[in-house]
């Protein structure tokens, strides 16, 4: 199964230093766990301001890790809010992002455990 995280870029960005990589992975686990919760919560509540804050907080980390899937789904979900789409569309996006974040968290936790 293909990895979502670009570990090569992460390794290069952190100069291959295992301590930095482990610290980064641990911090990213916290960030993605928080984002996963906030994405679901604020999208379901249609709280655009809080939803956008959650997205803006995770976007730089997602970009560093090559996680374009997260950015694309987040941007799509904003249009769901703007266009006042049906709750079923909101639930589909929440389920999709939950699955993506769960995979990312698993990869990060495995990386952190391996170091």
C-alpha positions as CSV (number, residue, x, y, z in Angstrom):
1,X,0.0,0.0,0.0
2,X,1.3,3.4,-1.0
3,X,2.2,5.8,1.8
4,X,0.4,9.2,1.9
5,X,3.4,11.0,3.5
6,X,6.4,11.9,1.5
7,X,9.0,10.6,3.9
8,X,11.8,11.3,1.5
9,X,11.0,15.0,1.6
10,X,10.6,14.9,5.3
11,X,14.0,13.2,5.8
12,X,15.7,15.8,3.5
13,X,13.9,18.7,5.3
14,X,15.2,17.5,8.6
15,X,18.7,16.6,7.4
16,X,18.1,12.9,8.2
17,X,18.5,13.6,11.9
18,X,16.4,10.9,13.6
19,X,15.8,13.1,16.7
20,X,14.3,15.9,14.6
21,X,12.3,13.4,12.6
22,X,10.9,11.8,15.8
23,X,10.1,15.2,17.3
24,X,8.4,16.3,14.1
25,X,6.4,13.1,13.9
26,X,5.2,13.4,17.5
27,X,4.2,17.1,17.0
28,X,2.4,16.2,13.7
29,X,0.4,13.5,15.5
30,X,-0.9,16.1,17.8
31,X,-1.7,18.5,15.0
32,X,-3.4,16.0,12.8
33,X,-5.4,14.5,15.7
34,X,-6.7,18.0,16.5
35,X,-7.4,18.8,12.9
36,X,-9.3,15.5,12.4
37,X,-11.6,16.4,15.4
38,X,-12.0,20.0,14.4
39,X,-12.7,19.2,10.7
40,X,-15.5,16.9,11.6
41,X,-16.9,19.1,14.3
42,X,-16.9,22.5,12.6
43,X,-17.9,21.2,9.2
44,X,-20.9,19.4,10.7
45,X,-21.8,22.5,12.6
46,X,-21.2,24.6,9.4
47,X,-19.1,26.9,11.5
48,X,-17.1,28.4,8.6
49,X,-14.8,30.6,10.8
50,X,-13.7,27.8,13.1
51,X,-13.5,25.4,10.1
52,X,-11.2,27.8,8.2
53,X,-9.0,28.3,11.3
54,X,-8.5,24.5,11.6
55,X,-7.6,24.2,7.9
56,X,-5.2,27.1,8.0
57,X,-3.4,25.6,10.9
58,X,-2.8,22.2,9.3
59,X,-2.2,23.4,5.7
60,X,1.6,24.2,6.1
61,X,2.2,20.8,7.8
62,X,0.2,19.0,5.1
63,X,2.2,20.8,2.4
64,X,5.6,19.9,4.0
65,X,4.5,16.3,4.1
66,X,3.2,16.2,0.5
67,X,-0.3,15.6,1.7
68,X,-2.2,17.2,-1.2
69,X,-5.2,15.0,-0.6
70,X,-5.9,16.8,2.7
71,X,-5.6,20.2,1.1
72,X,-7.8,19.3,-1.8
73,X,-10.5,17.8,0.4
74,X,-10.4,20.8,2.8
75,X,-10.7,23.3,-0.1
76,X,-13.6,21.2,-1.5
77,X,-15.3,21.2,2.0
78,X,-15.2,25.0,2.0
79,X,-17.2,25.1,-1.2
80,X,-19.7,22.8,0.4
81,X,-20.2,25.4,3.1
82,X,-20.3,28.4,0.7
83,X,-22.8,26.6,-1.6
84,X,-24.9,25.4,1.4
85,X,-24.8,21.8,0.2
86,X,-26.8,19.1,1.7
87,X,-25.8,17.4,5.0
88,X,-25.2,14.1,3.1
89,X,-22.4,15.9,1.1
90,X,-21.0,17.2,4.4
91,X,-21.0,13.7,5.9
92,X,-19.2,12.3,2.9
93,X,-16.4,14.9,3.2
94,X,-16.1,14.2,6.9
95,X,-15.8,10.5,6.3
96,X,-13.2,11.0,3.6
97,X,-11.1,13.3,5.7
98,X,-11.4,11.0,8.7
99,X,-10.1,8.1,6.7
100,X,-7.2,10.2,5.3
101,X,-6.2,11.6,8.7
102,X,-6.4,8.1,10.3
103,X,-4.0,6.8,7.6
104,X,-1.7,9.8,8.2
105,X,-1.7,9.4,11.9
106,X,-0.9,5.7,11.5
107,X,2.0,6.5,9.3
108,X,3.3,9.2,11.7
109,X,2.9,6.9,14.7
110,X,4.8,4.1,13.0
111,X,7.6,6.5,12.0
112,X,7.8,7.8,15.6
113,X,7.9,4.2,16.9
114,X,10.6,3.2,14.4
115,X,13.0,6.0,15.5
